[in-house]
Amino acid sequence: MPGAFEIPAPSRWRPDRYDGFVALGCVIRGETTHYDYVCGESARGLMDLSVHKKLAIGYGIVTVDTMDQAWARALTDRGDKGGDAAHACLAMVALGRRWRNA
């Protein structure tokens, strides 16, 4: 099953059809350094897409130590990081359109 490491790939398949993407995921720290690689590389992959493909990316990959922290960031009445990522993406799409039309 795909995980957070694979999130950037689908955004690259059809960047010409969309102005932006919302990347949602959760990485929970385990006992190995795998956590650090997944967090860093998924963020880098999405930033590379944003810059090189001129895409608005809403970054909603939460990186936590425990499941309780994940729920605290995900629930809409608490952290709502998914909603924050969607709003950030929409704001960047609007900004890009405004600049292109200026």
C-alpha positions as CSV (number, residue, x, y, z in Angstrom):
1,M,0.0,0.0,0.0
2,P,1.4,3.5,-0.8
3,G,2.4,5.7,2.0
4,A,3.6,9.2,2.6
5,F,6.8,8.6,0.6
6,E,4.8,8.0,-2.5
7,I,2.5,11.0,-2.2
8,P,4.5,13.3,-4.6
9,A,4.4,10.8,-7.5
10,P,0.7,11.2,-8.6
11,S,1.1,15.0,-8.6
12,R,3.7,14.6,-11.3
13,W,1.7,12.4,-13.6
14,R,-0.7,15.1,-14.9
15,P,0.5,18.6,-13.7
16,D,-0.8,20.2,-16.9
17,R,-4.4,19.4,-15.9
18,Y,-4.4,20.9,-12.4
19,D,-3.3,24.2,-10.8
20,G,-2.5,22.5,-7.5
21,F,-2.7,19.4,-5.3
22,V,-3.5,18.8,-1.6
23,A,-1.1,16.2,-0.2
24,L,-2.5,14.5,2.9
25,G,-0.8,11.8,5.0
26,C,0.5,10.9,8.4
27,V,4.0,9.7,9.4
28,I,4.2,8.3,12.9
29,R,7.7,7.9,14.4
30,G,8.8,4.4,14.9
31,E,11.9,2.8,16.3
32,T,14.1,3.4,13.2
33,T,15.4,6.3,11.2
34,H,12.9,5.4,8.4
35,Y,10.6,8.2,9.8
36,D,13.3,10.8,9.1
37,Y,13.7,9.7,5.5
38,V,10.0,9.5,4.8
39,C,9.3,13.0,6.3
40,G,12.2,14.7,4.6
41,E,11.8,13.1,1.2
42,S,8.1,13.5,0.9
43,A,8.5,17.2,1.8
44,R,11.3,17.6,-0.7
45,G,9.5,15.8,-3.4
46,L,6.4,18.1,-3.0
47,M,8.5,21.2,-2.9
48,D,10.4,20.2,-6.0
49,L,7.0,19.7,-7.8
50,S,5.8,23.1,-6.5
51,V,8.9,24.9,-7.8
52,H,9.7,23.1,-11.0
53,K,6.1,22.4,-12.2
54,K,4.7,25.7,-10.9
55,L,2.0,23.9,-8.9
56,A,0.3,25.0,-5.7
57,I,0.8,22.3,-3.1
58,G,-1.2,22.2,0.1
59,Y,1.2,20.3,2.5
60,G,-1.0,18.2,4.8
61,I,1.4,15.5,5.8
62,V,1.5,15.4,9.6
63,T,4.6,14.1,11.3
64,V,4.0,12.9,14.8
65,D,5.3,10.7,17.6
66,T,2.0,9.1,18.6
67,M,-1.4,8.3,17.2
68,D,-3.0,10.7,19.7
69,Q,-0.9,13.5,18.2
70,A,-2.1,12.5,14.8
71,W,-5.8,12.7,15.7
72,A,-5.2,16.0,17.5
73,R,-3.9,17.4,14.2
74,A,-6.4,15.7,11.9
75,L,-9.8,16.3,13.7
76,T,-11.7,19.3,12.3
77,D,-12.6,20.5,15.7
78,R,-9.0,20.5,16.8
79,G,-6.0,20.8,14.5
80,D,-7.7,20.4,11.0
81,K,-4.4,20.2,9.2
82,G,-6.1,18.8,6.2
83,G,-8.3,21.8,6.0
84,D,-5.3,24.1,6.5
85,A,-3.6,22.4,3.6
86,A,-6.6,22.7,1.3
87,H,-6.9,26.4,2.2
88,A,-3.2,27.0,1.6
89,C,-3.5,25.3,-1.8
90,L,-6.5,27.4,-2.9
91,A,-4.8,30.6,-1.7
92,M,-1.7,29.8,-3.8
93,V,-3.8,28.9,-6.8
94,A,-5.6,32.3,-6.5
95,L,-2.3,34.1,-6.1
96,G,-0.8,32.3,-9.2
97,R,-3.9,33.3,-11.3
98,R,-3.7,36.9,-10.1
99,W,0.0,37.1,-11.0
100,R,-0.5,35.5,-14.4
101,N,-3.3,37.9,-15.2
102,A,-1.5,41.0,-14.0
